[in-house]
């Protein structure tokens, strides 16, 4: 695909399609969305998200003025506070903070996000894109299933991670985000590296799903 005429947002979406599909169709996620796993599995998944989003969002203030990553740092996307509210609800209190540890696959994922944030802003954008645009899209399917399967209040505690209260028009927001990608201030070689990092992000996410699947196998 010729990146000089095709919008970069289209190039990056097309190039990472295979990895995206693999993540979406993981056994764990299929079982979770199929209602075949309990709320404990959903809680464990939410815990892993907390580590990844802390890596993304702890780095955000330092990147806000960066010419490449800065335009993507938008407060209305931030998820950490919502995740913490969900986890407090799921655990019945704040005690989870003292005992929670990431799965090894999650630790690797979060460290890669942090590494990019420290040393490679364009790589950070790849991780930012794969997470937040996914949350605004497929994340809504997870919210709907979670509400129906485990009885959470609609858009309430337990699923607040998926509720972007400050984004009134998700479709318009996603269009604007893709326009930022199209205008990414890097050359074609760097854009290819961003695509590769995007694929890596999906692979890291799939690794977390695989680890969760091993922790929550369906009994035969």
N, C-alpha and C positions, 0 to 999 in steps of 0.2 A: 504494500500500500504506500502510495506516494505521500509522505507527510507534508510536502510543500503545498499540496492542494486540498488534502483532506483535513478537516479540523482535528486538532490534537486530541480533543475529548473523544472523538469517534475512533481515532487510531488506538488510544489507550484502552477503550472499552472492548474493541474488537480483538486486540492482541492478547488481552487477559481473559477472554471469554471462557476458554477451556479450564483455567485454574479457578475461575469464579464458579463455574458449574460444579466442579469437583467439590468445592467448599460447601456450596448450597445443598448438594445431594449426599453429603456424608451420612453414614449410617446413624450416627448419634442425632444429627439434626432431623433426619427423616423420622426416627423413633420419637423424638421430642414433639415434633409437629403432628405426628400421628396419634398423639395421646397415649403412647405405649410406655412412657416413663413417668415417674412421679415428680412431685414438686421438688423433691430433693435434688434431682438431676437438673432441673431448671435453676435452682438456687446455686448449684455448683457452677453452672455455665455463667450465671450472672457474676459470681465471684471472679471468674477468670477475666471477664470483661473489665472489671474494676481495675485490674492490674494494667491492662493494655491502655485504657483511657487515662489512667494517671500518667503513664509514660507520654501519651500524646499531649495532655493538657498541662502537666507540670512544666513542659518545655515551651508552651505557647507564649508566655509573656516575653521570654528572651528572643523569640522569633518574630514578634509583632512588627518590628521595624525592618525586618529583612526584605530586600527587594523581590526575592523569589517566593519565600514562604509567607511573608507578611500578609498579603491580600487574602489568604485563606484562613487566617486566624480571626474567626467571627464568634463573638460571645454567645450568640443564639444557638450555636451548635454544641456548646460544652455539655458533657454528659456526666461528669464525675459526681456532682451533687445529687443528681437524679439516681444514679447507681447506688450511692450511699443510702439514700432514703429507701430504695427498694430493698437493699440488703438488711437494713435495720428492721424493715417489715417482715422479710422472709425469715430472719433469725429471731424475731420477737424481742429485739433490743440491740444495744450498741456493742455487746460483748464480742461480736464477730471480728472486730478490728484487732483484738489482742491475739487471736489464734489463727487468723487466716494466712495461708501460704499459697503461692501460685503452684500449679502443676509445672513440672520441668519444661514442658513445651510452651507454656504461657510465659515463663520466665525468659526463655529464649526470644520469644516474640516481643515482649515488652522491652528487652534490652536492645533489640535491633531498632525499634522505634526510637529509643533514647539515644542510641548511637547516631542515627541519622539526624536527629534533632541537634545534637552537639556539633556534628562535623559536615553535614551534607543537607542543606535546606531543601533542595529539589527532591532528595530521597524521602525526606519527611513528608513532602507533598504527596508522594505516592501512597504512603500509609494513611495520610489524612483522607485522601480520596477514597481508598478502598473501604475505610471504616464509615465515614459520615454519609457518603452517598448511599451506601448499602443500608444504613440505619433508616434513612429517609424513604427508602424503597421497600426492600424485602423485610426490613425490621417490622413493618406494620402487619405483615402476615403473622409474625411471631407473637406480637402483642395480642392480636385477635384470638389466636389459638390459646395463648396463656390465659386470657380472660375466661374463655369458654371451658378450658380443661380444668383449671385450678380455682376458678371462682373469684379472681381478682376483680375489684371494682373497675368499671370501664375507665381507662386512662388514669387509674388510681395507683396507690401504693402497691408495689410488686411489678408494675409495668411502666413506671414513669420514665425509665431509660428510653422507651420508644416514643415518648410524647414530647414533641418539640413545641412547647407552648408559645415560644416567641417567633415561630415561623408560621404565619397564617396561611401562606400559599406555598406548599412544598414544591409544586410543579414549577412555579416561577423561580423559587430559590434554586432548584436544581439547574434550571436554565442558566441562571446567573453564575452558578458554580462552574458549569461547563465552559462558559465564556471566559472565566478566569483561567481554566486549563488551556483553552485555545490561545490565550495571550501569555502563557508562561514564558518568562523572560530568560530563556536558555536556548542554546543552539541545538541543531538536530541530533548531534552526537549525545548531548546531555538528555535530550528527550528520549532517546533509545534506552539510556541508563534508567530513566524514570519508569519506562515501560517494564524493564527487567525487574526493577524494585517492586513495582506493582504486582507482578507475577509472584515475586518472593513473598510479598505480604499475604497474598491468598494462600500460598503454600504453608506459611507459618500459621495462618488461621486454620487450615485443614489439619495441621499437626495437633492443634489444641482439640479439635473435634475428635481426632483419632484417640487422643489420650482420654477424653471424656467417654468415648465409646467403650474403651477398655475398663473404665471405672464403673460404667453403668451398662453392662451387657444384658441383653434380654435373655431370660432363661428359656432354654429350648423347650 
